[in-house]
């Protein structure tokens, strides 16, 4: 069945290239022109046309010039609305697409940047089950953000998006398809639970960090304490020397996450475990490194380092 549909699609693309909507991915920017825009009457438009026909027959039958004039005016308004709906899409260009970050199974935010040489109103864009309306003002640009459903990690080609409008009267529906030649990277889904990473044996022997800056408490003066740490006001009030005791947080060991230490697990299970460890390290503010086949990542921390590590995991074959 699939082979038959594929052959029918290929035949339609060869014989009717201007009428079929089956278009291959194309590089950006993508600009709509008259060969790519389709127009059909809406249900309301069909009802409006039937009403005009009844009015036309009645006005001609009874020789009612006023009714005939009204019918012609309404018909002209309907024809003008078809032209306006076409011009709402003609010349509209998709300039670029920016992708957010998401774990497999979560929606990924896509931001589509549209450009136009003139203002446009009441344009809608469909991506899967999501629909978003937008307009372009005198600046000539508009950003539209839509969620893209994801299922598995790795590079995900962007699907076709449909741009359409029924403006201004809702009598006609004009639409077109855009299929950008671009892929987005989806992060792997972490495993739900599991063991913590193994730490080197010498991690517990590391000294404490330097003296902190947050005041923890006051204590009795000890010989050798710096004079700047003496609490003079409190010492004068109590009649004895007191020193300020600052917090001295213990160093947090670095997590050295290594693909080679997860032998006996298949690739997807390794990726899921490393993704969980990366998430835990990022949430806890720990410095961490990641070793992957052909791509060792040095020690770091922060959102940028976390995104780099997760993207490297997602791009693994």
Backbone as CSV, one residue per row, in Angstrom:
resi,resn,N_x,N_y,N_z,CA_x,CA_y,CA_z,C_x,C_y,C_z
1,UNK,0.829,-1.199,0.000,0.000,0.000,0.000,0.873,1.262,0.000
2,UNK,1.911,1.262,0.848,2.798,2.420,0.918,3.530,2.645,-0.398
3,UNK,3.954,1.532,-1.048,4.650,1.665,-2.325,3.724,2.263,-3.378
4,UNK,2.455,1.867,-3.350,1.506,2.410,-4.324,1.282,3.900,-4.102
5,UNK,1.167,4.317,-2.831,0.993,5.733,-2.541,2.227,6.534,-2.927
6,UNK,3.405,5.941,-2.709,4.634,6.639,-3.073,4.733,6.814,-4.589
7,UNK,4.364,5.777,-5.327,4.398,5.887,-6.787,3.388,6.914,-7.288
8,UNK,2.201,6.952,-6.641,1.194,7.935,-7.022,1.690,9.355,-6.729
9,UNK,2.372,9.535,-5.596,2.914,10.843,-5.251,3.978,11.275,-6.253
10,UNK,4.879,10.355,-6.617,5.913,10.690,-7.592,5.310,11.019,-8.955
11,UNK,4.257,10.291,-9.341,3.599,10.581,-10.611,2.963,11.966,-10.582
12,UNK,2.328,12.313,-9.447,1.710,13.635,-9.336,2.752,14.736,-9.385
13,UNK,3.914,14.505,-8.765,4.966,15.523,-8.797,5.511,15.728,-10.200
14,UNK,5.555,14.654,-10.989,6.071,14.786,-12.358,5.038,15.419,-13.283
15,UNK,3.776,15.000,-13.164,2.752,15.440,-14.111,2.130,16.782,-13.722
16,UNK,1.935,17.000,-12.442,1.238,18.201,-11.980,2.073,18.929,-10.932
17,UNK,3.242,19.420,-11.290,4.105,20.049,-10.284,3.513,21.314,-9.693
18,UNK,2.653,22.018,-10.434,2.096,23.267,-9.923,0.847,23.060,-9.083
19,UNK,0.258,21.880,-9.153,-0.987,21.641,-8.431,-0.792,20.804,-7.173
20,UNK,0.237,19.989,-7.137,0.412,19.119,-5.979,1.069,19.862,-4.835
21,UNK,0.765,19.470,-3.606,1.357,20.082,-2.423,2.517,19.255,-1.902
22,UNK,2.865,18.145,-2.556,3.965,17.307,-2.091,5.282,17.932,-2.565
23,UNK,5.879,18.756,-1.736,7.102,19.447,-2.109,8.232,19.002,-1.200
24,UNK,9.411,18.899,-1.771,10.582,18.462,-1.020,11.123,19.610,-0.186
25,UNK,11.973,19.300,0.820,12.576,20.381,1.619,13.358,21.340,0.739
26,UNK,13.309,22.612,1.102,13.970,23.654,0.323,14.738,24.568,1.249
27,UNK,15.843,25.130,0.764,16.652,26.010,1.612,15.928,27.321,1.897
28,UNK,16.301,27.921,3.005,15.730,29.213,3.367,16.612,30.337,2.846
29,UNK,16.040,31.507,2.630,14.663,31.897,2.925,13.675,31.333,1.898
30,UNK,12.458,31.097,2.362,11.391,30.574,1.512,10.375,31.690,1.304
31,UNK,10.147,32.038,0.056,9.208,33.125,-0.266,8.028,32.560,-1.048
32,UNK,6.836,32.972,-0.646,5.621,32.512,-1.318,5.362,33.370,-2.551
33,UNK,4.920,32.700,-3.613,4.544,33.418,-4.830,3.224,32.852,-5.337
34,UNK,2.769,33.387,-6.448,1.437,33.021,-6.941,1.341,31.556,-7.327
35,UNK,2.462,30.896,-7.638,2.403,29.490,-8.017,2.271,28.556,-6.813
36,UNK,2.444,29.099,-5.633,2.418,28.262,-4.427,1.199,28.515,-3.557
37,UNK,0.355,29.442,-3.915,-0.787,29.826,-3.085,-2.057,29.228,-3.674
38,UNK,-2.854,28.593,-2.827,-4.107,27.957,-3.227,-5.255,28.690,-2.551
39,UNK,-6.384,28.795,-3.247,-7.560,29.499,-2.727,-8.792,28.648,-2.994
40,UNK,-9.596,28.434,-1.956,-10.881,27.747,-2.084,-11.910,28.496,-1.238
41,UNK,-13.172,28.442,-1.608,-14.197,29.086,-0.769,-14.417,28.304,0.526
42,UNK,-14.688,29.015,1.574,-15.015,28.383,2.848,-16.492,27.977,2.848
43,UNK,-16.913,27.311,3.910,-18.329,26.975,4.021,-19.196,28.214,4.039
44,UNK,-18.752,29.225,4.745,-19.480,30.488,4.756,-19.492,31.117,3.370
45,UNK,-18.382,30.992,2.643,-18.315,31.536,1.293,-19.269,30.839,0.335
46,UNK,-19.391,29.512,0.472,-20.336,28.783,-0.385,-21.763,29.218,-0.094
47,UNK,-22.089,29.351,1.195,-23.432,29.818,1.556,-23.688,31.231,1.047
48,UNK,-22.676,32.072,1.114,-22.815,33.439,0.618,-23.044,33.442,-0.893
49,UNK,-22.360,32.560,-1.625,-22.542,32.474,-3.075,-23.951,32.011,-3.430
50,UNK,-24.469,31.022,-2.694,-25.839,30.552,-2.935,-26.835,31.675,-2.675
51,UNK,-26.600,32.442,-1.630,-27.492,33.566,-1.329,-27.472,34.601,-2.446
52,UNK,-26.302,34.893,-2.988,-26.217,35.844,-4.099,-26.964,35.336,-5.328
53,UNK,-26.864,34.037,-5.606,-27.584,33.481,-6.751,-29.092,33.615,-6.567
54,UNK,-29.578,33.350,-5.360,-31.020,33.497,-5.086,-31.433,34.957,-5.248
55,UNK,-30.628,35.888,-4.731,-30.933,37.316,-4.870,-30.924,37.733,-6.336
56,UNK,-29.950,37.176,-7.115,-29.878,37.524,-8.533,-31.111,37.046,-9.286
57,UNK,-31.522,35.804,-9.021,-32.706,35.267,-9.710,-33.944,36.060,-9.315
58,UNK,-34.082,36.377,-8.038,-35.253,37.132,-7.587,-35.299,38.536,-8.160
59,UNK,-34.144,39.214,-8.170,-34.128,40.588,-8.682,-34.407,40.622,-10.184
60,UNK,-33.901,39.649,-10.938,-34.180,39.601,-12.372,-35.626,39.209,-12.641
61,UNK,-36.178,38.329,-11.845,-37.546,37.869,-12.057,-38.548,38.983,-11.810
62,UNK,-38.257,39.798,-10.780,-39.192,40.871,-10.433,-38.726,42.229,-10.957
63,UNK,-37.659,42.253,-11.742,-37.132,43.498,-12.323,-36.907,44.546,-11.236
64,UNK,-36.320,44.127,-10.159,-36.040,45.017,-9.022,-34.595,45.516,-9.153
65,UNK,-34.470,46.752,-9.634,-33.134,47.288,-9.875,-32.340,47.480,-8.586
66,UNK,-33.000,47.859,-7.507,-32.301,48.068,-6.240,-31.714,46.745,-5.724
67,UNK,-32.505,45.664,-5.807,-32.008,44.361,-5.374,-30.877,43.883,-6.281
68,UNK,-30.992,44.168,-7.576,-29.932,43.774,-8.507,-28.641,44.534,-8.205
69,UNK,-28.789,45.836,-7.884,-27.600,46.624,-7.540,-26.957,46.091,-6.269
70,UNK,-27.754,45.761,-5.271,-27.213,45.214,-4.027,-26.502,43.885,-4.278
71,UNK,-27.067,43.047,-5.137,-26.432,41.769,-5.450,-25.076,41.983,-6.110
72,UNK,-25.013,42.935,-7.029,-23.746,43.208,-7.706,-22.705,43.765,-6.739
73,UNK,-23.147,44.638,-5.824,-22.205,45.203,-4.848,-21.661,44.101,-3.942
74,UNK,-22.519,43.217,-3.449,-22.067,42.121,-2.592,-21.162,41.158,-3.357
75,UNK,-21.480,40.896,-4.632,-20.619,40.037,-5.427,-19.252,40.651,-5.647
76,UNK,-19.206,41.957,-5.882,-17.924,42.629,-6.047,-17.109,42.590,-4.755
77,UNK,-17.787,42.739,-3.613,-17.087,42.655,-2.323,-16.497,41.265,-2.122
78,UNK,-17.246,40.221,-2.517,-16.726,38.864,-2.393,-15.520,38.639,-3.286
79,UNK,-15.571,39.141,-4.519,-14.431,38.984,-5.422,-13.211,39.745,-4.905
80,UNK,-13.433,40.924,-4.329,-12.320,41.695,-3.770,-11.711,40.982,-2.572
81,UNK,-12.543,40.319,-1.758,-12.005,39.602,-0.600,-11.115,38.443,-1.036
82,UNK,-11.423,37.817,-2.179,-10.557,36.753,-2.678,-9.188,37.304,-3.057
83,UNK,-9.160,38.475,-3.690,-7.891,39.092,-4.062,-7.093,39.499,-2.820
84,UNK,-7.772,40.027,-1.809,-7.090,40.459,-0.585,-6.510,39.250,0.149
85,UNK,-7.244,38.141,0.191,-6.730,36.933,0.836,-5.479,36.423,0.123
86,UNK,-5.482,36.496,-1.193,-4.288,36.081,-1.954,-3.112,36.995,-1.648
87,UNK,-3.341,38.316,-1.636,-2.253,39.257,-1.390,-1.731,39.181,0.038
88,UNK,-2.523,38.629,0.963,-2.050,38.485,2.337,-0.894,37.498,2.438
89,UNK,-0.821,36.548,1.504,0.252,35.551,1.510,1.296,35.799,0.435
90,UNK,0.926,36.444,-0.652,1.854,36.650,-1.751,3.028,37.527,-1.303
91,UNK,4.254,37.008,-1.474,5.445,37.753,-1.085,5.897,37.534,0.347
92,UNK,5.124,36.781,1.132,5.533,36.491,2.508,6.737,35.541,2.492
93,UNK,7.740,35.821,3.323,8.985,35.038,3.312,9.302,34.534,4.707
94,UNK,9.696,33.261,4.778,10.224,32.668,6.004,11.738,32.839,5.972
95,UNK,12.254,33.744,6.818,13.667,34.106,6.752,14.557,33.126,7.503
96,UNK,14.168,32.715,8.706,15.024,31.843,9.507,14.181,31.134,10.557
97,UNK,14.778,30.092,11.144,14.128,29.323,12.210,15.139,29.137,13.326
98,UNK,14.745,29.470,14.531,15.579,29.259,15.714,14.927,28.188,16.578
99,UNK,15.729,27.238,17.012,15.223,26.118,17.799,15.683,26.246,19.239
100,UNK,14.806,25.891,20.168,15.164,25.851,21.574,15.814,24.521,21.923
101,UNK,15.746,24.173,23.184,16.343,22.932,23.677,15.275,22.141,24.406
102,UNK,15.241,20.841,24.146,14.227,19.993,24.770,14.740,18.571,24.845
103,UNK,14.285,17.875,25.869,14.571,16.454,26.036,13.538,15.649,25.258
104,UNK,13.947,14.524,24.718,13.049,13.686,23.929,11.774,13.399,24.707
105,UNK,10.642,13.579,24.042,9.346,13.417,24.680,8.727,14.722,25.114
106,UNK,9.514,15.798,25.174,9.006,17.111,25.532,8.912,17.979,24.285
107,UNK,7.974,18.944,24.264,7.884,19.825,23.086,9.083,20.748,22.998
108,UNK,9.538,20.964,21.779,10.668,21.841,21.511,10.139,23.133,20.885
109,UNK,10.561,24.263,21.412,10.068,25.558,20.938,10.795,25.967,19.661
110,UNK,10.014,26.195,18.615,10.546,26.685,17.340,10.101,28.127,17.144
111,UNK,11.037,28.989,16.838,10.725,30.388,16.563,10.961,30.650,15.086
112,UNK,9.884,30.951,14.366,9.948,31.203,12.934,9.923,32.716,12.707
113,UNK,10.880,33.199,11.958,10.972,34.629,11.671,10.478,34.888,10.246
114,UNK,9.396,35.653,10.158,8.815,36.002,8.863,9.180,37.435,8.521
115,UNK,9.330,37.697,7.209,9.637,39.025,6.716,8.682,39.376,5.585
116,UNK,8.427,40.675,5.456,7.535,41.141,4.415,7.871,42.593,4.088
117,UNK,7.579,42.977,2.862,7.820,44.365,2.457,6.633,45.267,2.761
118,UNK,5.524,44.702,3.234,4.353,45.505,3.580,3.634,44.864,4.767
119,UNK,2.839,45.624,5.494,2.112,45.055,6.647,1.106,43.998,6.197
120,UNK,0.906,43.012,7.063,-0.063,41.944,6.807,-0.823,41.648,8.090
121,UNK,-2.058,41.165,7.933,-2.905,40.921,9.098,-3.519,39.535,9.034
122,UNK,-3.844,39.010,10.238,-4.655,37.792,10.383,-4.102,36.610,9.595
123,UNK,-2.813,36.347,9.730,-2.203,35.175,9.102,-2.042,34.098,10.162
124,UNK,-2.293,32.881,9.801,-2.161,31.756,10.725,-1.164,30.749,10.179
125,UNK,-0.522,30.056,11.123,0.441,29.032,10.744,0.151,27.776,11.549
126,UNK,0.148,26.628,10.874,-0.120,25.331,11.503,1.148,24.503,11.501
127,UNK,1.453,23.912,12.651,2.561,22.967,12.782,2.057,21.804,13.624
128,UNK,1.725,20.706,12.957,1.113,19.595,13.669,-0.260,20.003,14.187
129,UNK,-0.476,19.840,15.481,-1.742,20.223,16.103,-1.730,21.659,16.612
130,UNK,-0.610,22.331,16.519,-0.484,23.697,17.026,-0.837,24.691,15.926
131,UNK,-1.524,25.762,16.316,-1.897,26.826,15.394,-1.644,28.162,16.073
132,UNK,-1.031,29.089,15.360,-0.701,30.392,15.924,-1.005,31.477,14.900
133,UNK,-1.690,32.535,15.347,-1.986,33.671,14.480,-0.942,34.762,14.698
134,UNK,-0.649,35.505,13.650,0.311,36.593,13.773,0.020,37.643,12.713
135,UNK,0.635,38.792,12.882,0.532,39.898,11.943,1.907,40.521,11.790
136,UNK,2.117,41.185,10.690,3.379,41.871,10.418,3.086,43.364,10.330
137,UNK,3.738,44.126,11.161,3.513,45.574,11.186,4.472,46.281,10.235
138,UNK,4.626,47.580,10.441,5.456,48.375,9.543,6.932,48.010,9.613
139,UNK,7.365,47.338,10.700,8.771,46.938,10.802,9.145,45.887,9.774
140,UNK,8.147,45.157,9.264,8.406,44.155,8.241,8.870,42.818,8.758
141,UNK,8.802,42.588,10.081,9.239,41.322,10.659,8.262,40.874,11.736
142,UNK,8.202,39.560,11.922,7.366,38.984,12.973,7.949,37.632,13.370
143,UNK,8.001,37.370,14.670,8.469,36.084,15.203,7.283,35.292,15.720
144,UNK,7.201,34.051,15.310,6.115,33.164,15.731,6.742,31.943,16.393
145,UNK,6.333,31.638,17.617,6.872,30.496,18.362,5.823,29.396,18.430
146,UNK,6.216,28.203,18.017,5.326,27.046,17.999,6.020,25.859,18.655
147,UNK,5.258,24.982,19.337,5.867,23.770,19.909,5.959,22.659,18.874
148,UNK,7.103,21.984,18.870,7.324,20.843,17.982,7.420,19.585,18.828
149,UNK,6.569,18.613,18.557,6.585,17.364,19.317,7.854,16.566,18.999
150,UNK,8.450,15.977,20.026,9.659,15.158,19.863,9.407,13.777,20.457
151,UNK,10.092,12.793,19.912,9.912,11.421,20.383,11.226,10.751,20.768
152,UNK,12.286,11.003,20.024,13.555,10.359,20.301,14.682,11.359,20.090
153,UNK,15.841,11.009,20.665,16.982,11.909,20.599,17.546,11.963,19.189
154,UNK,18.407,12.943,18.968,19.102,13.039,17.696,18.565,14.168,16.838
155,UNK,19.007,14.177,15.596,18.607,15.211,14.651,17.209,14.920,14.126
156,UNK,16.333,15.900,14.254,14.940,15.767,13.837,14.671,16.727,12.680
157,UNK,14.405,16.212,11.472,14.070,17.117,10.362,12.756,17.844,10.634
158,UNK,12.716,19.087,10.248,11.502,19.875,10.467,10.414,19.441,9.496
159,UNK,9.184,19.327,9.966,8.077,18.979,9.065,7.604,20.199,8.273
160,UNK,6.660,19.962,7.372,6.063,21.068,6.630,5.189,21.899,7.554
161,UNK,5.143,23.174,7.286,4.238,24.070,8.008,3.280,24.685,6.991
162,UNK,2.053,24.898,7.428,1.037,25.472,6.542,0.722,26.890,6.992
163,UNK,0.787,27.805,6.050,0.447,29.201,6.300,-0.868,29.484,5.581
164,UNK,-1.833,30.065,6.296,-3.142,30.278,5.692,-3.822,31.502,6.290
165,UNK,-4.882,31.940,5.615,-5.666,33.068,6.092,-7.049,33.018,5.472
166,UNK,-8.027,33.567,6.175,-9.387,33.767,5.653,-9.751,35.245,5.693
167,UNK,-8.774,36.073,5.907,-9.003,37.524,5.989,-9.301,38.064,4.593
168,UNK,-10.231,39.032,4.405,-10.859,39.824,5.470,-12.275,39.410,5.861
169,UNK,-12.998,38.716,4.978,-14.418,38.451,5.226,-14.701,36.997,5.569
170,UNK,-13.707,36.126,5.500,-13.925,34.720,5.783,-14.620,33.975,4.673
171,UNK,-14.690,34.557,3.464,-15.353,33.906,2.342,-14.436,32.922,1.633
172,UNK,-13.144,33.191,1.645,-12.175,32.351,0.942,-11.039,31.996,1.892
173,UNK,-10.497,30.840,1.660,-9.357,30.358,2.434,-8.160,30.235,1.494
174,UNK,-7.120,31.043,1.768,-5.887,30.979,0.991,-4.815,30.328,1.847
175,UNK,-4.052,29.398,1.264,-3.033,28.709,2.044,-1.866,28.311,1.153
176,UNK,-0.763,27.982,1.824,0.423,27.498,1.141,1.233,26.672,2.122
177,UNK,2.179,25.893,1.585,3.023,25.019,2.397,4.470,25.500,2.339
178,UNK,5.145,25.387,3.467,6.577,25.657,3.546,7.257,24.455,4.181
179,UNK,8.306,23.981,3.524,9.041,22.820,4.044,10.519,23.178,4.136
180,UNK,10.950,23.775,5.245,12.347,24.210,5.355,13.309,23.036,5.444
181,UNK,14.438,23.193,4.801,15.486,22.171,4.812,16.382,22.406,6.024
182,UNK,15.894,22.009,7.177,16.616,22.246,8.427,16.242,21.163,9.433
183,UNK,17.184,20.826,10.302,16.963,19.838,11.356,17.299,20.464,12.705
184,UNK,16.660,19.963,13.739,16.912,20.435,15.101,17.406,19.255,15.935
185,UNK,18.189,19.558,16.965,18.787,18.522,17.793,17.955,18.334,19.056
186,UNK,17.554,17.089,19.299,16.744,16.746,20.474,17.630,16.023,21.479
187,UNK,17.619,16.464,22.720,18.451,15.864,23.757,17.913,14.498,24.178
188,UNK,18.778,13.621,24.662,18.311,12.292,25.103,17.515,12.383,26.397
189,UNK,16.642,11.412,26.582,15.837,11.348,27.806,16.639,10.647,28.898
190,UNK,16.852,11.270,30.055,17.616,10.621,31.130,16.848,9.436,31.715
191,UNK,17.591,8.479,32.250,16.939,7.384,32.938,16.294,7.899,34.218
192,UNK,15.281,7.198,34.674,14.523,7.674,35.840,15.306,7.562,37.139
193,UNK,16.077,6.525,37.296,16.856,6.341,38.526,18.032,5.417,38.238
194,UNK,18.990,5.421,39.159,20.170,4.593,38.986,21.248,4.980,39.971
195,UNK,22.398,4.334,39.900,23.489,4.611,40.840,24.171,5.930,40.515
196,UNK,24.826,6.540,41.505,25.602,7.760,41.243,26.894,7.420,40.528
197,UNK,27.567,8.400,39.965,28.838,8.129,39.284,29.928,7.756,40.273
198,UNK,30.888,6.957,39.821,32.019,6.571,40.660,33.019,7.713,40.730
199,UNK,33.487,8.010,41.959,34.452,9.073,42.161,35.832,8.474,42.365
200,UNK,36.902,9.170,41.968,38.259,8.676,42.215,38.522,8.511,43.702
201,UNK,39.451,7.605,44.045,39.709,7.286,45.450,40.287,8.466,46.215
202,UNK,40.976,9.385,45.533,41.622,10.489,46.238,40.746,11.710,46.379
203,UNK,39.478,11.623,46.008,38.622,12.789,46.102,38.394,13.219,47.541
204,UNK,38.332,12.275,48.471,38.063,12.622,49.863,39.243,13.251,50.561
205,UNK,40.452,13.223,49.955,41.644,13.774,50.589,41.906,15.211,50.181
206,UNK,41.031,15.802,49.367,41.264,17.166,48.926,41.044,18.145,50.079
207,UNK,41.859,19.205,50.165,41.690,20.175,51.243,40.434,21.007,51.048
208,UNK,40.105,21.749,52.091,38.953,22.620,52.005,39.253,23.814,51.107
209,UNK,38.202,24.473,50.694,38.379,25.661,49.886,38.884,26.815,50.747
210,UNK,39.218,27.933,50.133,39.664,29.102,50.870,38.540,29.637,51.748
211,UNK,38.937,30.441,52.707,37.986,30.988,53.664,36.887,31.752,52.925
212,UNK,35.651,31.516,53.326,34.517,32.158,52.680,34.353,33.598,53.100
213,UNK,33.302,34.236,52.568,33.051,35.635,52.861,31.813,35.841,53.713
214,UNK,31.033,34.803,53.952,29.812,34.946,54.742,30.116,34.704,56.213
215,UNK,29.676,35.620,57.061,29.893,35.504,58.497,29.030,34.391,59.059
216,UNK,29.683,33.447,59.743,28.948,32.322,60.317,28.644,32.535,61.793
217,UNK,29.641,33.004,62.593,29.444,33.186,64.036,30.622,33.963,64.599
218,UNK,30.520,34.293,65.898,31.624,34.916,66.628,32.221,33.899,67.585
219,UNK,33.534,33.911,67.735,34.206,32.985,68.645,35.294,33.741,69.393
220,UNK,35.885,33.071,70.412,36.963,33.691,71.184,38.177,33.920,70.300
221,UNK,38.872,34.993,70.584,40.068,35.339,69.829,41.146,34.289,70.053
222,UNK,41.807,33.911,68.965,42.920,32.974,69.023,44.176,33.673,68.544
223,UNK,45.271,33.324,69.139,46.541,33.928,68.749,46.819,33.642,67.279
224,UNK,47.088,34.685,66.538,47.351,34.540,65.114,46.192,34.930,64.227
225,UNK,45.019,35.177,64.805,43.889,35.626,63.989,44.188,36.998,63.391
226,UNK,43.864,37.245,62.137,44.084,38.574,61.544,43.290,39.642,62.276
227,UNK,43.863,40.829,62.383,43.211,41.913,63.096,41.913,42.347,62.394
228,UNK,41.872,42.188,61.064,40.659,42.608,60.361,39.469,41.693,60.655
229,UNK,39.748,40.507,61.256,38.657,39.589,61.592,38.176,39.768,63.024
230,UNK,38.751,40.689,63.760,38.326,40.923,65.141,37.050,41.756,65.134
231,UNK,36.054,41.293,65.880,34.787,42.015,66.022,34.942,43.043,67.140
232,UNK,35.361,44.256,66.800,35.708,45.245,67.810,34.483,45.696,68.607
233,UNK,33.378,45.924,67.956,32.188,46.393,68.677,31.695,45.342,69.663
234,UNK,31.613,44.096,69.201,31.167,43.033,70.112,32.168,42.799,71.224
235,UNK,33.466,42.927,70.932,34.487,42.736,71.964,34.395,43.829,73.022
236,UNK,34.158,45.078,72.601,34.025,46.161,73.566,32.781,46.002,74.417
237,UNK,31.730,45.481,73.849,30.496,45.313,74.605,30.609,44.195,75.635
238,UNK,31.334,43.120,75.303,31.432,41.971,76.204,32.694,41.992,77.052
239,UNK,33.637,42.865,76.728,34.854,42.965,77.525,35.891,41.910,77.208
240,UNK,35.811,41.229,76.106,36.820,40.256,75.691,36.899,40.243,74.180
241,UNK,38.086,39.823,73.686,38.283,39.822,72.249,37.516,38.675,71.587
242,UNK,36.805,39.031,70.546,36.075,38.046,69.759,36.504,38.171,68.302
243,UNK,36.540,37.044,67.623,36.896,37.011,66.206,35.703,36.547,65.387
244,UNK,35.657,37.045,64.164,34.607,36.629,63.247,34.995,35.298,62.613
245,UNK,34.084,34.376,62.653,34.314,33.054,62.050,33.520,32.987,60.753
246,UNK,34.236,32.836,59.650,33.595,32.799,58.339,33.386,31.353,57.904
247,UNK,32.367,31.197,57.055,32.069,29.854,56.544,33.230,29.346,55.696
248,UNK,33.491,28.060,55.834,34.529,27.404,55.049,33.919,26.156,54.396
249,UNK,33.179,26.345,53.308,32.534,25.185,52.677,33.564,24.207,52.136
250,UNK,33.288,22.952,52.340,34.168,21.917,51.812,34.047,21.861,50.298
251,UNK,35.131,21.523,49.669,35.126,21.411,48.213,34.230,20.257,47.768
252,UNK,33.534,20.503,46.649,32.685,19.464,46.086,33.472,18.767,44.990
253,UNK,33.603,17.468,45.062,34.428,16.756,44.073,33.860,16.896,42.666
254,UNK,34.754,16.959,41.721,34.340,17.020,40.323,33.833,15.645,39.870
255,UNK,32.832,15.677,39.021,32.316,14.445,38.442,32.967,14.247,37.078
256,UNK,33.691,13.127,36.961,34.334,12.779,35.691,33.517,11.676,35.037
257,UNK,32.621,12.083,34.176,31.698,11.150,33.530,32.373,10.568,32.297
258,UNK,32.430,9.242,32.254,33.209,8.571,31.218,32.373,7.477,30.571
259,UNK,32.289,7.541,29.256,31.557,6.532,28.473,32.152,5.150,28.685
260,UNK,33.461,5.049,28.856,34.138,3.758,28.941,33.855,3.031,30.242
261,UNK,33.408,3.744,31.261,33.144,3.102,32.545,31.789,2.413,32.604
262,UNK,31.016,2.508,31.545,29.682,1.900,31.526,29.661,0.685,30.606
263,UNK,30.679,-0.120,30.684,30.733,-1.332,29.866,29.642,-2.308,30.302
264,UNK,29.158,-3.073,29.348,28.089,-4.018,29.622,26.708,-3.457,29.366
265,UNK,26.595,-2.174,29.062,25.315,-1.539,28.762,25.289,-1.194,27.274
266,UNK,24.099,-1.256,26.687,24.000,-0.854,25.281,24.115,0.661,25.167
267,UNK,24.254,1.127,23.949,24.535,2.546,23.735,23.435,3.449,24.277
268,UNK,22.187,3.109,24.039,21.095,3.974,24.497,21.018,4.011,26.014
269,UNK,21.288,2.877,26.659,21.294,2.867,28.122,22.448,3.707,28.663
270,UNK,23.604,3.644,28.022,24.723,4.494,28.427,24.358,5.973,28.297
271,UNK,23.762,6.318,27.175,23.407,7.721,26.941,22.394,8.195,27.968
272,UNK,21.409,7.362,28.293,20.402,7.748,29.279,21.017,7.946,30.658
273,UNK,21.976,7.088,31.034,22.611,7.232,32.349,23.498,8.472,32.398
274,UNK,24.266,8.700,31.355,25.105,9.901,31.327,24.249,11.160,31.334
275,UNK,23.102,11.111,30.662,22.205,12.269,30.668,21.671,12.534,32.074
276,UNK,21.363,11.473,32.812,20.894,11.675,34.195,22.001,12.256,35.055
277,UNK,23.209,11.740,34.919,24.325,12.278,35.706,24.589,13.738,35.362
278,UNK,24.490,14.084,34.086,24.686,15.481,33.699,23.617,16.376,34.317
279,UNK,22.380,15.899,34.322,21.315,16.684,34.932,21.510,16.873,36.426
280,UNK,21.947,15.826,37.111,22.179,15.935,38.545,23.358,16.867,38.848
281,UNK,24.409,16.778,38.038,25.559,17.657,38.243,25.182,19.115,37.992
282,UNK,24.397,19.354,36.980,23.981,20.731,36.673,23.061,21.276,37.757
283,UNK,22.126,20.441,38.220,21.209,20.903,39.265,21.947,21.175,40.572
284,UNK,22.986,20.390,40.866,23.734,20.576,42.103,24.876,21.564,41.996
285,UNK,25.077,22.171,40.834,26.159,23.128,40.667,27.542,22.503,40.694
286,UNK,27.670,21.230,40.388,28.969,20.547,40.412,29.715,20.769,39.090
287,UNK,31.014,20.890,39.185,31.849,20.895,37.997,31.980,19.460,37.488
288,UNK,31.914,19.300,36.202,31.931,17.950,35.646,32.558,17.978,34.267
289,UNK,33.098,16.841,33.892,33.641,16.629,32.554,32.930,15.431,31.940
290,UNK,33.092,15.277,30.633,32.428,14.185,29.921,33.374,13.652,28.851
291,UNK,33.566,12.337,28.878,34.373,11.695,27.843,33.458,10.854,26.974
292,UNK,33.443,11.161,25.683,32.686,10.405,24.705,33.634,9.952,23.604
293,UNK,33.308,8.894,22.891,34.194,8.425,21.815,34.477,9.527,20.799
294,UNK,35.723,9.930,20.735,36.126,10.956,19.781,35.802,12.376,20.185
295,UNK,35.234,12.587,21.377,34.864,13.939,21.784,34.984,14.079,23.302
296,UNK,36.194,14.263,23.819,36.334,14.554,25.253,36.005,16.011,25.532
297,UNK,35.212,16.243,26.564,34.806,17.598,26.962,35.420,17.889,28.321
298,UNK,36.142,18.992,28.413,36.863,19.329,29.627,35.911,19.719,30.751
299,UNK,36.494,19.852,31.942,35.713,20.177,33.134,35.111,21.574,32.998
300,UNK,33.878,21.715,33.415,33.200,23.004,33.392,31.903,22.922,34.158
301,UNK,31.162,23.997,34.157,29.865,24.047,34.828,29.052,25.165,34.209
302,UNK,27.792,25.223,34.578,26.917,26.265,34.072,26.024,25.781,32.945
303,UNK,25.035,26.593,32.576,24.088,26.195,31.520,24.755,25.925,30.175
304,UNK,25.756,26.744,29.810,26.410,26.529,28.522,27.151,25.207,28.461
305,UNK,27.838,24.865,29.546,28.568,23.596,29.579,27.587,22.421,29.568
306,UNK,26.506,22.544,30.311,25.493,21.483,30.334,24.890,21.287,28.934
307,UNK,24.575,22.391,28.248,23.999,22.281,26.908,24.991,21.640,25.938
308,UNK,26.271,21.967,26.067,27.276,21.369,25.185,27.366,19.869,25.399
309,UNK,27.358,19.434,26.654,27.452,17.997,26.945,26.213,17.254,26.462
310,UNK,25.014,17.817,26.720,23.796,17.145,26.288,23.701,17.098,24.765
311,UNK,24.150,18.133,24.087,24.127,18.127,22.626,25.088,17.091,22.071
312,UNK,26.232,16.926,22.732,27.173,15.891,22.291,26.579,14.493,22.462
313,UNK,25.877,14.283,23.564,25.198,12.997,23.751,24.123,12.770,22.692
314,UNK,23.353,13.815,22.396,22.261,13.686,21.450,22.756,13.372,20.038
315,UNK,23.945,13.863,19.694,24.463,13.675,18.340,25.183,12.353,18.147
316,UNK,25.309,11.539,19.197,25.964,10.252,19.034,25.176,9.356,18.082
317,UNK,25.863,8.539,17.288,25.134,7.651,16.361,24.430,6.529,17.113
